[in-house]
Amino acid sequence: MKTLKSMRLHIGIFGKTNAGKSSFLNKITNQEVSIVSEVEGTTTDVVEKSMELLPIGPVNFLDTAGINDKTKLASERIEKTKKILNRTDVGVIICDYKGIDKYEIELIENFKELDIPYIVVINKTDIQGVGDNVLNHIREYTENIILTSTKTDNELVFKFKKALLKILPEDYVNSPLIVGDLVKEKSVVIMVVPIDKEAPKGRIILPQVQTLRDLLDNNCLTLVVKDTELEKALNTLKEPPALVITDSQAFKKVSEIVPQNIPLTSFSILFARLKGDLNAFIQGAKAIDNLQDGDKVLILESCTHHAIDDDIGRVKIPNLLKKKTGKNLIIENISGHDFPDISGYKLIIHCGACMTNRKEVLSRIILSNKAGVPITNYGIAISYCLGILDRAVSKLINH
């Protein structure tokens, strides 16, 4: 139950008002998570519920407002519901015995665009049976159909798990490694962890913790040092390490210390591969060379935090971009899960995405490509500006 949301399968529950979305969630979780009422529009904001859904594992349910909401706040609620699509690994459409119409079909088109597998749950079958015409219409879009009544069906949880197992995303079934597949067991790996203003007191940041665990799981000999102790650490080793991983902010200093024959990368670049599309991010970084005076660059962060004096997204990366291009750029920062209107931007630079799931990052890449806006991430943008991108990604690309 302590699994981070970013590591959970996100299951979005969608459908019209009063279709039984909240009842479905309550039945699956065996808890009164969402308010159930005959009054339409009871669910006003997204309701999240994390649980262990065996044998699938840790999941995070997202119960959304009705896609046909007609209340005074309808447009805002529907907009929030649509934004949840970007975080959804698997979609569940709840309808009743009448079947689906333009609202659900629009959802299905959104699912297809974002490559989201989905299940259609036909609810309230205790009130009226489902006609062949309804089933055949739904089968035009998917064979993943569950017939149920959330009030009387004691087999619903079993049916849902069975349907879910059929469509689980491959990257959830076979979770990709952060770094364990890049080095052999018993290899020596150095992690460079600067203790600067952005380092949380008494601990290290999440990507570093997760990378360390991944290396330990792969039985690697892992040496964690500050950038100021890196040179001594290298000289202490009898043999060169198989890999050096650094915080992107120390890339320049570390690249000057680590000999060229030793592979080097950063935590952010490893997460570009884990959470996004490494090749897409590499291609996106090349757009930096095309930036001109007055061009707008969006720096996109998944989580919200209080900026510090030397913040990576608000100070360090903007300074690197301006130094690299020599141009007067307009740089804007946006934090959180909502994906903004990106028209007018010439480049998007995404954070390492340690606090969000892979689907959200992949959705943002898809939407950026559709809009014709190049997208990259922190570590790749930093190494590109420093002229060391080829070295920083060679171990990952050649693997």
N, C-alpha and C positions, 0 to 999 in steps of 0.2 A: 504493500500500500504506500510505501515511501518512494516508489518509482516516480521520477520527474515527469511532468506532462509532456515534455519534449521527446521523451522516450516511449510514450504510449501510442497505441493505435487510436486515432481520433474517428469516432463514429458519429456522423451528423444525422439528426432525425428531422425530416422535412415533411411538409404536407399542408393541406388547407386547415383553416381554423376548425376546431371541433372534430377533426378526423380521428383523434385518439392518440396523438403523439405523446402527450404527457402520461397517459395511461400505459402506453407501450413501455416508456422508460421506467415507470414505477414497477411494472410487471417484471421486466428484465432484471432490474436491480434489487427487487424484493424490498423496496423502500418507498416511502412517500417523498420522492425527490421533487416532483413538480406538482403544482396545484391542478386538480382535475375538476372541471366544472362544465355544465351545459352551456354556460355563457361563452359566446365566441370571443376570442382574443384574450383569454386568461393569461397565456404565456406572452409577456410583453418584451422581455429581454432574453438573451440566450442563457439557458440553465445548464451548468456543467456538472457532471458527476463522474468521478474517477472510481474505478473498481477493478478487481481481479476477476476476469471472465474466463474461467478454465474451460477447455484447455488452450484457449487463445493466448491468455496472459493479461498484462496490464492494459486497460483501455480507458478512454476518456469520452464519455457521451456528451453530445451537444444538442440539447433540446431547443428548437427554434420556434419563433413566432409563425403564425399561419401565413402562407404565401399569397392568400387572397384576403388578407386582413382589410376590413372596411371601416375601422375605427378612425378617430381623428388623427391618431399618430401612425396610421397605417404605413405611409411612405417611409417613415424612419425605421419602423420595425422590419419591413420587407427588405430595406437596404441592409440592415444588420444581419438578417438571415442570409442574404446573398454573399455578404463578406465572409460568412462562416465557411462557404464553399472552399475558400483558399486554404483552410486548415483541415479540411475533411479528407481522411484516407479512404473511408468507405461511407457511402450514402445509404440512408434508409428512407424510402418514401412511404408514408402512411396514407392510405386512402380507404374509403368504405366500399360497400358492395356495388356502388354506382360506377366504380372504376376511376380512370384518370381522364383529364381533359387538358385544356391549354396550359393550365398552371403547372401541372406535373410534367407535361411534355417539355415546357421551357426549362424546367429543372434538369430533365434528362439531357437536353442539349448542352446545358452548362456542365453536367457531369462528363459528357463526351469531350467537350473542349478542354477540360482540365484532367482528363484521363482518370476519372474517379469511378471505380466499380460500385455497383449499387444493387439493392434489393428492394422489391416492391412488396409491402405488407398490406394485404386487403383485410381491413378490420371490420368489426360489427357484423360478422357473418351469422351471428346468433339472431339478428333482427330479420335478415333476409338472405337467401342464398345468392350465390354469384353466378350469373348467367354465362353461357359459353361466349356470347358476343363480347362481354367485358374481359374475360380471360384472353380471348384471341386478340383483342385490341392491345392489351398489355404485352402479350407475347411478341408483338411486332417490335417491341423495344428490348425486352429481356425475358429470359426463362427463369430468372431468379425471383420466384413469387412464393409468398407465404399466405395461406388462408387461415384466418384466426378470429378470435374474439378476445380482447384483453380482459373481459369480465369473466369468461367461462373456460377459456382454453388453458388447461394445466400443462400442456405440452409446448407452449409457446417458447419457453426458454430453450428447450431442446431443438425445436425447429429453427430458431434463430441462429443458434450456434452452428448447426449443420449447414445452413445456407451461407453463413459467414465464412466458414472454413473453405468453402468452394471458391470464394472470390478474394481471399486475403492477398494484398499486394506482395509481390515477390520479395521486396526489400524489407518487409516485416517478417515474413516466414524465415528468410535467411538473412538476418540482420548483418549489414556490412560492418567490417571492422574499421576502427579509426586508423590504426597503424600496424596491427599485429600481422597483417598479410604482406607487409612491405619488408619485414626483417625476419630472419630465421630465429627459431628458439635458441636461447642461451646467448643471443647477441647482446652486445653492450650498446645501449642507447643513452645519449645525454639529453636531458631536458633543461633548457635554459629558461629560468623563471625570474625575471627582474622583480625586485621588491621596490616598486615606485608608488606614486600617488594613487594609481588605479588598483593596486593590490589590496584586497580587503584585509582588514586587521585580523591577525591570528589564523589566516587560512590562505589557500590559493584559489584562483578562479576556476569555474566549472570545467571549461575545456581542458585545462591542465590536469584536473582531478580525473576526468574521464579518460584522457590519454594515458595517464599513469596506470590506471586500472587495466586498460586494454593491454599495455605492455606486460604487466604482472600476470595477466591471464595467459599471455603467450610465453611465459617463463623467461622473459628477458631480464638482463642485468641492467637496471635503470639507475642512472646517476642524475640527481636533481641538483642544479647549481644556479647561483645568480650569475649574471653576465660578468660581474667583476671577478668571479672565481673560475670562469670558463677556461682560460689559458692554463691555469695550474692543473685543472682537472684533466685536460688533454695531455699535458706533460706527465701526469701521474700514471696514465694508462700504459700498459706494455704494448698493446695493439690499438690501432685506430678504431673508434667506435663505428658501428654499422650505420648510424644515423645520428644527426644532431637536430633537435627540434627546438625552435626558439619562439618566444613571444614576438609577434610581428614588429612591435615597437622597437625592439633591439636588433632588428634584422641587419642594419648597416654595420654596427659594431661587431656583431657575431660573425657576419660573413667575412670580415677582415681578419678575424682571429682563426676561424676554422679553415684548414688547408683545403685547396680545391679538390683534392682526391677523396675527401670525406663528404658524403651526401648531406645536404642541408635543406630543411624546409621549416615551416612554421605551423603552429597550432591552427591558425585561421585557414591556412591552405589545406590542411588535413580535413578540416570541417567543411571546406568548400567541396571536397570530394564526398564526404559523409552525408552532408545535408542538402547538397545541391547538384550542380552539373559542372564538373571541373573544366571541361573543354569549353563550355559556354562562357564561363567566367574568364577564362584565359583570352578568348576572342574578344570579350567585352572590354578587357583592359586595354586592348590595342586602340580603342576609340579615344583614349587619352591624348594620343598624338594629333587627333583631328580637332581638338577643342579650340575655340576661338574666343576673342574678347566678347563678353556679354553672354556667353553660353551658360545655361543653367545645369548644375549637377546636383542630384539628389542623393544624400547619404541616408540610408534606410536602416534603422535599428529595430530589431524584433522586440526588445524589452525597453521599458522606461527606467531611467536612472537620473540621479542628479549629476549634472556635468561638473567636472573639476577644471582647475585652471589649465591643465595640459591635456584635456580630453582628446582621445584618439579620433573620435568622429567629428568633433567640432573645432579642433585646433591642429592636431598633427597631420591628419590626412589632407585637410584644406591647404595647409602650408606646403606639403609635398607636391600637391597638384599644381599650385601656382608656381612653385620653383621649377617643376618639370616642364610646364607648358610656357611659362613666361607670359601668361595671359591673365586678364582681369576677369575672373570667373565669378558667377553668382552661385554660391553654394548654400543649399538649404538642407535642414535636418528634420526628419520625421521619425517618431518612435511609436511602437505599438503594433498590433496585429492588423489594423486597417491598411489596405493597400490604396494609396491615393491616386488621384488623376495624374498620370505621368506625361500627359501631352505637354510639349514645350521643353522637356528635359533632353539633354544630349547624352547624358550618362547617369546610370544608377550604380551606387556602390553600396552593397549589402554588408551587414555585419557578419560575424562568424556563425550566427544563428544557433548558439548553444541553448537558448531558452525557448526555441520553437521546434516544431516537428519538420521533417523533411518535406512533407507534402506542401506546407506553406511556402517554403523556398522554391520548390519546383513550380508551384502555381504562379509565383511572382516572375519566374523566368519565362514561363509560357506567355503571361500577359505582357511582359516587356518585349518579347520577340514579336508578338502580335502588333504591338504599337510601334515597332521599329526602333526601340530605344535600347542601346547596348547596356548590359548589366554585368557587374563583376563583384568581387567581395574585398573586404579589408586587406587581407594578407596578400592577395594577388595584386591589388592596386598598389600597395606599398612596395612590394618587390619589383613591380614594373617601373615605378617611379625611380627606384634605386638602381635600376639596370641589372637586377639579379634574378629576374623571373625565370629564365631558362634553367638556371641552377636550382632554384627553389622548387620547381615542379618536375625535374628530370626523373627523380626516383619514383614519383607517382605515375608519370606517363609511361615510363619504360617497364613498369611492373607488368 
